Amino acid sequence: MTFDPPNRNTSATPFPEINVNAGTLSLEEWDEPVAKKAAPAASTSAPASAAAPPPQSQSPTPPSQQELTGHDISYLNPKEFRNAHLGLEFYAPGSWREVKNSRSLHLLDAATGTKLEANGFAREGISIEKWVGMRLHIVDKEMPHFKQVAKPTVIKGENWGSRVQGIVAEYKGIQPGDTEESHLLICCMRTDSMLVSIAITAKASVFTIKRPVYNWIFSRSDMVMPVAAGAAAAKSSAAASAGSRNEGERSNTLADSVSSVQYACADGHDVGRLAIGQRLLILGILFYFVLAAWAKSMDFSSRVEILGLCCLGLMTIFSSLLGFFRLAGGFGWSAVKTLFMFILSFIPLVNIILMVSYNMKATARIKEDGYRVGFLGAREAIPDDNHDLRNIFLVSLALTACLFAVSGKIIKPPKEEPVAEFSPPDNRYSISMPGTPIEQEAPAAEGVFNNHTYSVTSGKIQYAITSFDLAVRPADPTYFLDTIKAGMVGQGKGKISVINENSIQVEGNAGRSVTLSAPGAVKKVDFFLVGKTVYIIEAGAPKEMANSPKIAAFFESFHTN
């Protein structure tokens, strides 16, 4: 049968055979080599001025470019695009932007909104007519707003010979959400092992002017041996030996595979999954190191920090697990091998060796497909429609939100006692402290008497006050105060440092006020000498609470009796 666009009945058969005249071409003469004509000829579907390149002021086209294209197309800045899995190579204007996807090719001309999509799959024994019927059936099914306006026409590419067969079909219609009509050109190409289609969509106003460019893209396309050919042939042979389905069932299955663009790699690996798995494993390792560093310095009494740590922990687990199974799928492992390698991943040292081995093997195979592998893997080899990392983050965030909702009953905030005035039994001083302070055992020291230390913890802040008597008053109070400060710093064995120091007067008595820094915390200490008695007032807290009003009120409340 032949296509009759206005009356075409796609429900009669999903893949109608096509009778076309192999001698007719829909490509304009603009596609002919320069040597055969002096200038581009006018197209019946576009003005002559539209088909001709705009005037150029630069130097003539380099010979190498003329050899590549057959004529002067320097104003297009042609760039080569390819997809090794499809075995597809073609040239398009250099200004078009490629949207990376390991399973297909997508180009966008940002200036005009023109879109190009090339995809396909490995399959033997399908005629070009049947392939066109399959592909156009998908258009009728998924894009009913497009109507066919021209009978499918045979085309011949520059280097096709008998290797490649091609047929072009043209559609027109208004896409959902648009007010201007669009054109759709579909070029179906076939070799003995591959079926590929290149679809170009453009607004009608753009299409009228750029039609010769689109036709040139089709004519300069080529199909070489894809990396998928070997595995696809084996798969096709196995399917043929089964012989359990009739021709109509096989045709419908093929139609479904056209929509999902399925294919296999020659050695059984999937570069897209390998790239995804490698990146997720690398991120899992980075998350683990950040998690370990954070856990060492975090405040486990902080509800927010605990939940943040849980979120990062979930991301670490999910990235590692999903990365492993993505790699397993990319390598083509069986279920038994995947389970065995998964169990080995929990054995210390063995898991590190395996992880290094996975990474090296994945890197080698990704590079074989022509992708560059960096610190975080091969970004360009990851399909654009993959959102594993985003999903991991959203799931981790959702689970953390659930933990936050119930954590109020699990993570209790530190209890704070009401502030009250405190005096020791000898009533030598008074100070306001929360709750009831407890006396700490003080070490004996030569020349020190009546040594008493009282401390209490309220919330995240620790309060303490120490008093002791000397046998005699120091002759040099300044030197004595320096000695006390040095003793405080020395207790930290290099982990405590002074970040602020001031001389103070407490009820007319000379003293010092120092702020000490320790890992994850700060401590403010005031100490002074009253006759032969030494007073040391301390308050320690996390760094973010260094300027808490509660600490300031604690120091201001001290006075001697």
Legacy VTK file of the C-alpha trace (Angstrom):
# vtk DataFile Version 3.0
C-alpha trace
ASCII
DATASET POLYDATA
POINTS 561 float
0.000 0.000 0.000
1.056 3.638 -0.321
0.609 6.424 2.170
-2.368 8.681 1.628
-1.885 11.265 4.390
-5.398 12.721 4.555
-7.072 9.306 4.711
-4.422 7.241 6.412
-5.920 4.600 8.714
-3.271 3.627 11.235
-5.587 1.219 13.009
-5.745 -1.088 10.001
-2.204 -2.332 10.614
0.474 -0.848 12.850
3.261 -1.254 10.283
1.976 -0.710 6.711
4.392 -1.603 3.942
5.517 1.396 1.911
5.757 1.491 -1.847
8.063 4.336 -2.834
9.902 5.224 -5.958
13.572 4.643 -5.167
14.562 7.082 -7.869
12.850 10.134 -6.376
14.610 12.386 -3.902
13.149 15.081 -1.688
16.516 16.801 -1.159
17.108 20.093 -2.953
19.935 20.524 -5.425
21.652 22.537 -2.702
22.848 19.157 -1.481
24.811 18.499 -4.680
28.643 18.935 -4.701
30.002 22.388 -5.540
31.773 21.126 -8.631
28.426 20.330 -10.257
26.874 23.809 -9.852
27.859 27.359 -9.279
25.212 28.253 -6.719
22.390 26.621 -4.780
19.169 26.143 -6.690
15.804 27.320 -5.422
13.659 24.856 -3.513
10.025 24.368 -4.433
9.175 24.663 -0.757
11.379 27.634 0.150
12.499 30.922 -1.450
15.751 30.842 -3.342
17.211 33.435 -1.045
16.480 31.221 1.935
18.369 28.253 0.509
21.491 30.216 -0.278
24.101 30.909 2.384
24.272 34.528 3.516
27.003 36.744 2.043
30.368 36.055 3.617
33.121 38.562 4.132
35.680 36.101 5.437
38.197 34.108 3.430
37.148 31.117 1.266
36.283 27.827 2.919
39.375 25.766 3.788
39.909 22.805 1.414
39.537 20.349 4.290
36.032 21.680 5.018
35.071 21.575 1.349
36.205 17.975 1.186
34.118 17.220 4.254
30.875 18.747 3.012
31.147 18.868 -0.761
30.450 22.612 -0.899
30.862 25.891 0.994
28.929 25.744 4.292
31.396 27.791 6.318
28.654 30.026 7.726
27.215 26.992 9.525
30.484 26.156 11.331
29.641 22.444 10.945
30.391 20.225 13.913
30.439 16.439 14.056
28.100 14.644 16.446
28.103 10.926 17.099
26.689 8.157 19.244
28.889 5.061 19.300
26.082 2.839 20.596
23.869 3.661 17.644
26.766 3.763 15.180
25.438 7.168 14.081
27.623 10.013 12.812
26.373 13.280 11.340
27.162 16.975 11.030
25.025 19.870 12.228
25.555 23.626 12.678
28.179 24.289 15.338
25.864 26.636 17.245
23.517 23.781 18.095
23.869 22.570 21.651
24.091 18.879 22.447
22.103 17.467 25.349
24.119 14.467 26.504
22.460 11.087 26.761
24.265 7.784 26.334
21.197 6.191 24.728
20.369 8.848 22.151
21.398 12.206 20.722
19.490 15.415 21.357
20.438 18.767 19.789
18.890 22.181 20.341
19.236 25.350 18.297
18.631 27.950 21.001
18.296 30.767 18.455
15.342 29.241 16.572
14.043 26.595 18.977
14.760 23.812 16.479
15.126 20.396 18.096
16.832 17.282 16.746
16.447 13.855 18.320
18.295 10.780 17.052
17.674 7.352 18.535
17.394 3.743 17.539
18.112 0.162 18.476
19.881 -2.960 17.223
17.674 -5.274 15.185
18.187 -7.544 12.178
15.749 -8.709 9.552
13.596 -5.552 9.463
13.076 -3.925 6.068
13.310 -0.174 5.666
9.599 -0.078 4.774
8.626 -1.884 7.961
10.958 0.339 10.017
9.278 3.467 8.619
5.863 1.988 9.383
6.928 1.253 12.951
8.366 4.729 13.478
5.443 6.616 11.949
3.029 4.521 13.971
4.739 5.875 17.100
4.283 9.431 15.780
0.575 8.850 15.140
0.173 7.316 18.592
2.199 9.750 20.704
1.856 12.999 18.700
-1.701 13.086 17.273
-1.410 16.853 16.770
0.969 16.203 13.837
-0.538 15.232 10.474
1.443 13.791 7.587
1.720 16.240 4.672
4.043 14.422 2.261
4.411 10.845 1.140
7.502 9.112 2.570
10.337 9.539 0.102
13.546 7.630 -0.459
16.770 9.563 0.093
20.410 8.727 -0.497
23.201 10.011 1.709
26.592 10.989 0.362
28.434 7.871 1.574
25.628 5.385 2.017
25.988 3.227 -1.074
24.068 -0.011 -0.499
25.065 -0.057 3.185
22.409 2.370 4.415
18.809 2.824 3.316
16.799 5.906 4.203
13.279 7.286 3.881
12.068 10.752 4.936
8.520 11.662 6.023
7.161 15.145 6.759
4.508 16.202 9.273
2.834 19.481 10.182
0.756 20.572 13.158
0.373 22.835 16.184
2.048 21.431 19.283
0.271 21.656 22.676
0.832 25.062 24.230
1.942 26.670 20.918
0.078 29.060 18.648
2.380 28.738 15.649
2.406 25.714 13.402
5.454 23.420 13.499
6.995 21.028 11.005
8.414 17.600 11.806
10.875 15.839 9.498
11.675 12.206 10.244
14.494 10.386 8.497
14.435 6.622 9.073
17.763 4.906 8.362
18.587 1.191 8.293
21.627 -1.055 8.065
21.811 -4.824 8.370
22.050 -4.580 12.164
20.690 -1.170 13.220
17.531 0.911 12.909
17.947 4.651 13.523
15.670 7.671 13.163
16.550 11.364 13.115
13.627 13.694 13.868
13.851 17.482 13.394
11.113 19.756 14.770
10.959 23.481 13.917
8.464 26.332 13.766
6.909 26.822 10.334
8.552 30.233 9.854
11.958 28.754 10.657
11.360 25.548 8.706
10.638 27.421 5.471
14.018 29.112 5.606
16.082 26.281 7.076
14.700 23.304 5.127
17.885 22.999 3.000
19.971 22.876 6.179
17.854 20.072 7.597
18.042 18.156 4.345
21.812 18.632 4.366
21.973 17.127 7.883
20.157 14.011 6.632
22.357 13.659 3.566
25.554 13.989 5.601
24.458 11.392 8.170
26.174 8.027 8.209
25.872 4.752 10.094
28.941 2.729 11.004
29.374 -0.466 13.037
27.934 0.309 16.493
29.233 -1.160 19.723
25.801 -2.674 20.183
25.846 -4.704 16.973
27.501 -7.880 18.284
25.281 -8.301 21.319
22.180 -7.329 19.363
22.909 -9.970 16.721
23.313 -12.650 19.391
20.124 -11.548 21.054
18.253 -11.573 17.741
19.551 -15.067 16.961
18.439 -16.373 20.348
15.018 -14.823 19.875
14.685 -16.400 16.439
15.571 -19.864 17.782
12.808 -19.626 20.372
10.180 -19.320 17.607
7.272 -18.963 19.978
5.684 -15.789 18.621
4.044 -14.921 15.325
5.038 -12.022 13.076
2.332 -9.653 14.307
3.317 -10.131 17.965
6.967 -9.513 17.087
6.039 -6.288 15.274
4.127 -4.882 18.222
7.017 -5.706 20.571
9.368 -3.887 18.228
7.136 -0.846 18.294
7.396 -0.710 22.084
11.170 -0.965 21.875
11.273 1.998 19.489
9.623 4.219 22.104
12.051 3.224 24.863
15.162 3.165 22.622
16.586 -0.099 23.947
19.874 -1.623 22.920
22.684 -3.766 24.343
26.430 -3.251 24.376
28.796 -5.573 22.600
30.449 -7.024 25.729
27.343 -6.867 27.903
28.147 -3.661 29.792
26.046 -0.519 29.886
28.214 2.606 29.957
25.387 4.750 31.354
24.881 2.512 34.382
28.625 2.172 34.889
29.024 5.957 34.940
26.100 6.383 37.354
27.329 3.615 39.660
30.893 4.907 39.682
29.812 8.433 40.586
27.487 7.253 43.363
30.211 5.078 44.903
32.683 7.982 44.810
30.132 10.293 46.435
29.363 7.610 49.031
33.053 7.537 50.000
33.220 11.351 50.209
30.032 11.447 52.296
31.565 8.863 54.660
34.684 10.957 55.322
32.593 14.076 55.956
30.352 12.033 58.250
33.324 10.700 60.239
34.856 14.172 60.645
31.533 15.685 61.687
30.804 12.925 64.246
34.093 13.608 66.042
33.279 17.239 66.783
29.491 17.311 66.946
27.404 18.098 69.990
25.277 15.009 70.633
22.942 17.017 72.817
21.913 19.105 69.798
18.776 17.839 68.122
19.552 19.695 64.894
23.082 18.298 64.641
21.920 14.756 65.304
19.290 14.999 62.566
21.823 16.524 60.150
24.165 13.650 60.887
21.323 11.180 60.236
20.549 12.808 56.868
24.185 12.609 55.779
24.377 9.029 57.037
21.325 8.052 54.979
22.830 9.682 51.880
26.058 7.741 52.474
24.206 4.423 52.748
21.885 4.996 49.789
24.693 6.274 47.532
26.868 3.257 48.318
24.093 0.685 47.895
22.587 2.150 44.740
26.056 2.758 43.288
26.935 -0.910 43.807
23.773 -2.193 42.111
24.136 0.305 39.237
27.670 -1.005 38.660
26.409 -4.587 38.843
23.837 -3.794 36.165
26.436 -1.963 34.089
28.818 -4.924 34.198
25.978 -7.286 33.308
26.390 -9.471 36.410
23.928 -12.264 37.075
21.751 -12.186 40.188
23.911 -14.844 41.858
27.155 -12.976 41.194
25.614 -9.692 42.339
24.512 -11.260 45.638
27.929 -12.879 46.157
29.827 -9.630 45.518
27.370 -7.760 47.755
28.141 -10.105 50.668
31.877 -9.688 50.098
31.409 -5.908 50.307
30.746 -6.209 54.056
34.112 -7.864 54.804
36.723 -5.327 56.008
39.721 -4.827 53.715
38.115 -7.073 51.097
35.517 -4.379 50.402
38.257 -1.777 49.843
40.073 -4.060 47.381
36.819 -4.760 45.533
35.894 -1.086 45.413
39.228 -0.165 43.855
38.810 -3.024 41.378
35.274 -1.904 40.437
36.434 1.654 39.895
39.402 0.703 37.691
37.330 -1.699 35.607
34.482 0.803 35.172
36.935 3.572 34.263
38.539 1.409 31.575
35.223 0.504 29.977
33.871 4.059 30.105
37.041 5.339 28.450
36.705 2.683 25.755
33.424 4.338 24.807
35.210 7.659 24.342
34.245 9.451 27.568
36.627 11.349 29.838
36.668 10.146 33.453
37.413 12.787 36.103
37.533 12.925 39.882
33.766 12.395 40.169
33.531 9.968 37.259
32.339 10.508 33.691
29.696 13.241 33.841
29.045 13.196 30.089
28.356 9.442 30.104
25.493 9.812 32.603
22.102 9.997 30.835
20.283 13.298 31.243
17.161 11.497 32.434
18.974 9.925 35.384
18.073 11.499 38.731
19.512 8.968 41.189
21.452 11.553 43.189
18.479 13.891 43.411
16.247 11.020 44.502
18.761 9.918 47.140
18.819 13.440 48.560
15.014 13.764 48.563
14.468 10.345 50.177
17.128 11.078 52.828
15.553 14.463 53.493
12.074 12.934 53.760
13.242 10.256 56.203
15.088 12.890 58.237
11.918 14.991 58.357
10.074 11.965 59.727
12.788 11.521 62.350
12.484 15.201 63.233
8.754 14.771 63.773
9.255 11.985 66.320
12.606 13.054 67.742
10.998 15.365 70.245
10.113 12.288 72.281
13.496 10.653 71.769
15.969 13.546 71.964
15.213 15.521 75.091
16.693 19.028 75.355
19.047 19.490 78.320
17.184 20.435 81.448
17.890 23.879 82.861
17.404 24.537 86.569
16.216 27.910 87.888
18.974 30.337 88.891
19.469 30.922 92.639
22.093 32.591 94.798
24.728 30.235 96.196
27.186 30.684 99.086
29.664 28.117 100.448
29.446 26.967 104.114
31.999 29.575 105.238
29.926 32.265 103.483
33.007 33.996 102.096
31.307 34.822 98.750
27.960 34.739 96.934
27.185 33.977 93.279
24.065 33.122 91.247
24.097 29.602 89.768
21.355 27.388 88.237
20.235 24.545 90.448
22.317 23.221 93.338
26.078 23.075 92.705
28.047 20.030 93.817
31.422 20.286 95.563
34.259 18.611 93.625
37.178 16.895 95.306
40.171 19.230 95.158
43.745 17.851 94.919
46.090 18.674 97.754
48.815 21.202 96.988
51.663 22.566 99.068
50.962 26.004 100.468
47.229 25.827 99.601
44.489 25.698 102.240
40.671 25.619 102.272
40.559 24.537 98.613
36.916 24.160 97.513
35.370 23.859 94.030
31.627 23.895 93.336
30.218 23.137 89.860
26.899 22.568 88.114
25.768 21.881 84.513
22.639 23.508 83.147
21.707 22.932 79.507
24.903 23.097 77.483
26.773 25.366 79.921
29.027 24.235 82.779
29.484 26.624 85.713
32.187 26.392 88.400
33.780 28.487 91.111
36.938 27.705 93.087
38.404 29.415 96.151
41.526 28.635 98.176
43.833 30.366 100.662
47.612 30.868 100.415
50.027 30.725 103.321
51.302 34.185 102.416
50.242 36.782 99.881
52.454 36.691 96.720
55.009 39.509 96.609
54.360 39.939 92.867
50.609 39.492 92.161
51.094 40.002 88.400
53.575 37.140 88.159
51.280 34.971 90.284
48.296 35.596 87.976
50.474 34.763 84.940
51.342 31.468 86.608
47.665 30.591 87.085
46.941 31.313 83.397
49.890 29.183 82.268
48.636 26.304 84.419
45.215 26.440 82.783
46.659 26.361 79.265
49.084 23.582 80.179
46.279 21.299 81.329
45.135 20.973 77.711
48.460 19.466 76.535
48.539 21.666 73.457
44.778 21.566 72.749
43.908 24.725 74.701
44.817 28.205 73.529
44.129 31.755 74.759
41.966 33.717 72.303
41.308 36.744 74.520
42.849 38.198 77.709
42.119 41.331 79.753
43.122 42.794 83.127
40.109 43.322 85.403
39.222 44.759 88.808
36.786 42.900 91.066
35.719 44.979 94.043
39.025 46.825 93.820
41.126 43.669 93.568
43.377 43.009 90.540
42.596 40.041 88.352
42.528 38.594 84.849
39.785 37.582 82.461
40.779 35.066 79.767
38.847 33.186 77.089
40.235 29.758 76.294
39.539 27.760 73.141
39.364 23.953 73.057
38.094 21.598 70.315
34.401 22.395 69.870
34.131 24.558 73.002
35.187 27.773 74.705
35.716 28.583 78.378
35.673 31.989 80.031
37.680 32.277 83.261
37.974 35.205 85.685
40.531 34.867 88.502
41.776 37.421 91.068
43.536 37.767 94.396
41.818 39.168 97.522
44.414 39.357 100.281
45.670 35.780 100.613
42.548 34.252 98.966
42.329 33.297 95.283
39.000 33.115 93.429
38.561 31.380 90.050
35.198 31.670 88.247
34.657 29.491 85.126
31.946 28.928 82.503
32.362 26.502 79.587
30.016 26.180 76.584
29.917 25.260 72.888
31.510 27.891 70.655
28.172 29.133 69.334
27.111 29.989 72.932
30.260 31.880 73.889
28.340 35.163 74.164
25.304 33.764 75.977
23.638 36.292 78.343
23.463 33.521 80.969
27.258 33.390 81.117
27.524 37.159 81.460
24.928 37.178 84.269
26.834 34.413 86.081
30.077 36.428 86.226
28.341 39.685 87.138
26.557 38.106 90.113
29.775 37.373 92.081
30.634 39.378 95.182
32.607 38.743 98.372
31.000 38.779 101.834
LINES 1 562
561 0 1 2 3 4 5 6 7 8 9 10 11 12 13 14 15 16 17 18 19 20 21 22 23 24 25 26 27 28 29 30 31 32 33 34 35 36 37 38 39 40 41 42 43 44 45 46 47 48 49 50 51 52 53 54 55 56 57 58 59 60 61 62 63 64 65 66 67 68 69 70 71 72 73 74 75 76 77 78 79 80 81 82 83 84 85 86 87 88 89 90 91 92 93 94 95 96 97 98 99 100 101 102 103 104 105 106 107 108 109 110 111 112 113 114 115 116 117 118 119 120 121 122 123 124 125 126 127 128 129 130 131 132 133 134 135 136 137 138 139 140 141 142 143 144 145 146 147 148 149 150 151 152 153 154 155 156 157 158 159 160 161 162 163 164 165 166 167 168 169 170 171 172 173 174 175 176 177 178 179 180 181 182 183 184 185 186 187 188 189 190 191 192 193 194 195 196 197 198 199 200 201 202 203 204 205 206 207 208 209 210 211 212 213 214 215 216 217 218 219 220 221 222 223 224 225 226 227 228 229 230 231 232 233 234 235 236 237 238 239 240 241 242 243 244 245 246 247 248 249 250 251 252 253 254 255 256 257 258 259 260 261 262 263 264 265 266 267 268 269 270 271 272 273 274 275 276 277 278 279 280 281 282 283 284 285 286 287 288 289 290 291 292 293 294 295 296 297 298 299 300 301 302 303 304 305 306 307 308 309 310 311 312 313 314 315 316 317 318 319 320 321 322 323 324 325 326 327 328 329 330 331 332 333 334 335 336 337 338 339 340 341 342 343 344 345 346 347 348 349 350 351 352 353 354 355 356 357 358 359 360 361 362 363 364 365 366 367 368 369 370 371 372 373 374 375 376 377 378 379 380 381 382 383 384 385 386 387 388 389 390 391 392 393 394 395 396 397 398 399 400 401 402 403 404 405 406 407 408 409 410 411 412 413 414 415 416 417 418 419 420 421 422 423 424 425 426 427 428 429 430 431 432 433 434 435 436 437 438 439 440 441 442 443 444 445 446 447 448 449 450 451 452 453 454 455 456 457 458 459 460 461 462 463 464 465 466 467 468 469 470 471 472 473 474 475 476 477 478 479 480 481 482 483 484 485 486 487 488 489 490 491 492 493 494 495 496 497 498 499 500 501 502 503 504 505 506 507 508 509 510 511 512 513 514 515 516 517 518 519 520 521 522 523 524 525 526 527 528 529 530 531 532 533 534 535 536 537 538 539 540 541 542 543 544 545 546 547 548 549 550 551 552 553 554 555 556 557 558 559 560
